[in-house]
């Protein structure tokens, strides 16, 4: 389990940053009705993936800390 968490957290972090970069790179357009068209889904999903990855790293650190304290 302690090997899976950092790997999954890294994948989530990279995917979240890639989605945020896609949101920034996609730009903003205005359609014929005057409505702003943006890829808001990419920003929201990217933020959630980054938060999930940070929680994964925190959980991994907590597991390592508890294992270290028990071994003492």
Beta strands, then each sheet from edge to edge (+ up, - down):
strand 1: 29-30
strand 2: 36-37
sheet 1: 1+ 2-
end
